[in-house]
Amino acid sequence: MNETFKIAVIGGGAAGFFAAVRAAEVNPAARVVIFEATAHVLAKVRISGGGRCNTTHACFEARELVKRYPRGSRELIGPFNRFGPRDTVAWFAARGVELKTEADGRMFPVTDDSSTIVDCLRRAASSAAVEVRVRTPVEAVEVEGGEAGGMSGVKPDPQGASGGFRLVLRDGVERFDRVILAAGGGKAGGGHALAEGLGHTIETLAPSLFTFQIEDAVLRGLEGLAVPEAEVSVPGTKLKERGPVLVTHWGLSGPGILRLSAWGARELAACDYQFTVRVAWTGEANEEKVRAAIAAGRESLARKQLTTANPLGLPGRLWDRLVEAAGVPATTVWNALPKKGLSALVRAVAASEFAVTGKSMNKEEFVTCGGVRLKEVNFKTMESRRCPGLYFAGEVLDIDGITGGFNFQNAWTTGWIAGSAAAEVIPAE
Ligand SMILES: Cc1cc2nc3c(=O)[nH]c(=O)nc-3n(C[C@H](O)[C@H](O)[C@H](O)COP(=O)(O)OP(=O)(O)OC[C@H]3O[C@@H](n4cnc5c(N)ncnc54)[C@H](O)[C@@H]3O)c2cc1C
């Protein structure tokens, strides 16, 4: 008699749910179990996007979309062609959840409430008869027929067919035919140790999407101030990004800074988050162009004081600080501004420099750079090239995107592909 085909999904997050639902839908005869270490599934989905869940991004060209991934961009082209943001929108729509697009391309449920997404995923799992076990950490995964296993470093035969797996749980051992590892990017659940135990290499972990700690008189008291399109860069590196920048109590934040942190996750970790950030407040870093823009605006302002007449449209409080930082007395009128003062002002607008002394995690979104080495995974199926029958999905991989819904899209895409492939039963010869 045929035994039930069993698929274990380790991790009850976005990737784990998507993988489990897909596997159960592809193979309704299979028994699919999600193991979640904590008491709550989908905890990150719930807190995501400031409680609104930035579910995906309205970017429907795979080659364009992958540009938003500091790690994983090459590998994700194929997967995004198979299951991209358009498919995410359709997947949720088919289950009664409508997404809307904001001006910057981010997509949210029309309810602006992450529980809409959480409830939808839970309902989908329940209708597909996925079993969800909370408070059930998977402590080790052993390959059936392998000598050691789990955390102890078994190296399965890459050519060998999967014979199955034993999951070591707190209260015993359970056998499964396939395992999907979707344990997230953090160190907490030990997902990377499970992958290592099954022969995988883990690229060094480092935080991504963080904000910069800066203590500087120019920014003091400007908390809450935002500029819509700055250029931020790190002198001495190739790191350069554009986007909104926000002054916070602890330094600088906003999408421009978060993008810079994502692209610089490794370099900035290597210098222990001690570096200089340069800000072009109007988005124009070319000093001659800033000088020309000021010259064009100052003609009509000739008799006005610098601090009351700002030709660049920057927020007034910031402009006052830049004038001060340039060493120009606040009462100076435009037509009495000496050349030296103008040059200092141009420099303050186009290239303010701040010493960064550390990082802070962004409350809206943070992710881990590093994880399971991508070369060791077949992106057509998300199956391990080291351990047949093992699949990966989500942030446990060395994949991370910039802020904007790209990290969930990685979870949906890789989860869907892993679920599809893991559910296929290969007929016995
Ligand atoms: C505050 C915040 C806001 C965010 N907002 C957004 C957003 O709006 N849009 C966006 O695209 N991205 C956002 N992100 C990023 C996004 O949440 C993650 O990239 C995504 O959740 C990753 O999904 P995952 O399923 O791979 O991992 P996770 O969501 O981390 O899920 C992994 C699960 O596995 C469990 N687990 C780990 N080890 C074990 C084990 N050994 N046994 C059993 N269970 C285990 C964990 O407890 C966890 O529940 C945000 C992140 C944060 C922190």
PDBQT file of the ligand as one rigid body, heavy atoms in Angstrom, charges set to zero:
ROOT
HETATM    1  C1  LIG A 501       9.447  45.272  10.908  1.00  0.00    +0.000 C 
HETATM    2  C2  LIG A 501       9.526  44.674   9.537  1.00  0.00    +0.000 A 
HETATM    3  C3  LIG A 501       8.707  45.152   8.525  1.00  0.00    +0.000 A 
HETATM    4  C4  LIG A 501       8.797  44.625   7.223  1.00  0.00    +0.000 A 
HETATM    5  N1  LIG A 501       7.972  45.119   6.258  1.00  0.00    +0.000 NA
HETATM    6  C5  LIG A 501       8.063  44.621   4.993  1.00  0.00    +0.000 A 
HETATM    7  C6  LIG A 501       7.186  45.082   3.964  1.00  0.00    +0.000 A 
HETATM    8  O1  LIG A 501       6.265  45.874   4.195  1.00  0.00    +0.000 OA
HETATM    9  N2  LIG A 501       7.369  44.576   2.708  1.00  0.00    +0.000 N 
HETATM   10  C7  LIG A 501       8.343  43.638   2.411  1.00  0.00    +0.000 A 
HETATM   11  O2  LIG A 501       8.454  43.231   1.252  1.00  0.00    +0.000 OA
HETATM   12  N3  LIG A 501       9.143  43.171   3.387  1.00  0.00    +0.000 NA
HETATM   13  C8  LIG A 501       9.018  43.621   4.658  1.00  0.00    +0.000 A 
HETATM   14  N4  LIG A 501       9.842  43.130   5.631  1.00  0.00    +0.000 N 
HETATM   15  C9  LIG A 501      10.742  42.026   5.294  1.00  0.00    +0.000 C 
HETATM   16  C10 LIG A 501       9.902  40.733   5.262  1.00  0.00    +0.000 C 
HETATM   17  O3  LIG A 501       9.094  40.717   6.416  1.00  0.00    +0.000 OA
HETATM   18  C11 LIG A 501      10.763  39.487   5.225  1.00  0.00    +0.000 C 
HETATM   19  O4  LIG A 501      11.682  39.560   4.141  1.00  0.00    +0.000 OA
HETATM   20  C12 LIG A 501       9.893  38.250   5.065  1.00  0.00    +0.000 C 
HETATM   21  O5  LIG A 501       9.008  38.171   6.161  1.00  0.00    +0.000 OA
HETATM   22  C13 LIG A 501      10.712  36.982   4.996  1.00  0.00    +0.000 C 
HETATM   23  O6  LIG A 501       9.835  35.904   4.990  1.00  0.00    +0.000 OA
HETATM   24  P1  LIG A 501      10.332  34.454   5.392  1.00  0.00    +0.000 P 
HETATM   25  O7  LIG A 501       9.123  33.591   5.403  1.00  0.00    +0.000 OA
HETATM   26  O8  LIG A 501      11.489  34.070   4.551  1.00  0.00    +0.000 OA
HETATM   27  O9  LIG A 501      10.918  34.589   6.868  1.00  0.00    +0.000 OA
HETATM   28  P2  LIG A 501      10.185  34.984   8.226  1.00  0.00    +0.000 P 
HETATM   29  O10 LIG A 501       9.029  35.868   8.002  1.00  0.00    +0.000 OA
HETATM   30  O11 LIG A 501      11.263  35.447   9.126  1.00  0.00    +0.000 OA
HETATM   31  O12 LIG A 501       9.616  33.584   8.750  1.00  0.00    +0.000 OA
HETATM   32  C14 LIG A 501      10.454  32.543   9.178  1.00  0.00    +0.000 C 
HETATM   33  C15 LIG A 501       9.723  31.767  10.256  1.00  0.00    +0.000 C 
HETATM   34  O13 LIG A 501      10.462  30.591  10.553  1.00  0.00    +0.000 OA
HETATM   35  C16 LIG A 501      10.398  30.332  11.947  1.00  0.00    +0.000 C 
HETATM   36  N5  LIG A 501      11.537  29.465  12.266  1.00  0.00    +0.000 N 
HETATM   37  C17 LIG A 501      12.859  29.768  12.237  1.00  0.00    +0.000 A 
HETATM   38  N6  LIG A 501      13.585  28.692  12.574  1.00  0.00    +0.000 NA
HETATM   39  C18 LIG A 501      12.714  27.682  12.829  1.00  0.00    +0.000 A 
HETATM   40  C19 LIG A 501      12.881  26.322  13.221  1.00  0.00    +0.000 A 
HETATM   41  N7  LIG A 501      14.086  25.794  13.428  1.00  0.00    +0.000 N 
HETATM   42  N8  LIG A 501      11.767  25.569  13.380  1.00  0.00    +0.000 NA
HETATM   43  C20 LIG A 501      10.510  26.088  13.173  1.00  0.00    +0.000 A 
HETATM   44  N9  LIG A 501      10.303  27.383  12.817  1.00  0.00    +0.000 NA
HETATM   45  C21 LIG A 501      11.404  28.155  12.626  1.00  0.00    +0.000 A 
HETATM   46  C22 LIG A 501      10.473  31.727  12.537  1.00  0.00    +0.000 C 
HETATM   47  O14 LIG A 501       9.981  31.742  13.862  1.00  0.00    +0.000 OA
HETATM   48  C23 LIG A 501       9.613  32.546  11.564  1.00  0.00    +0.000 C 
HETATM   49  O15 LIG A 501       8.261  32.554  11.945  1.00  0.00    +0.000 OA
HETATM   50  C24 LIG A 501       9.750  43.615   6.932  1.00  0.00    +0.000 A 
HETATM   51  C25 LIG A 501      10.567  43.130   7.952  1.00  0.00    +0.000 A 
HETATM   52  C26 LIG A 501      10.459  43.640   9.242  1.00  0.00    +0.000 A 
HETATM   53  C27 LIG A 501      11.344  43.091  10.314  1.00  0.00    +0.000 C 
ENDROOT
TORSDOF 0
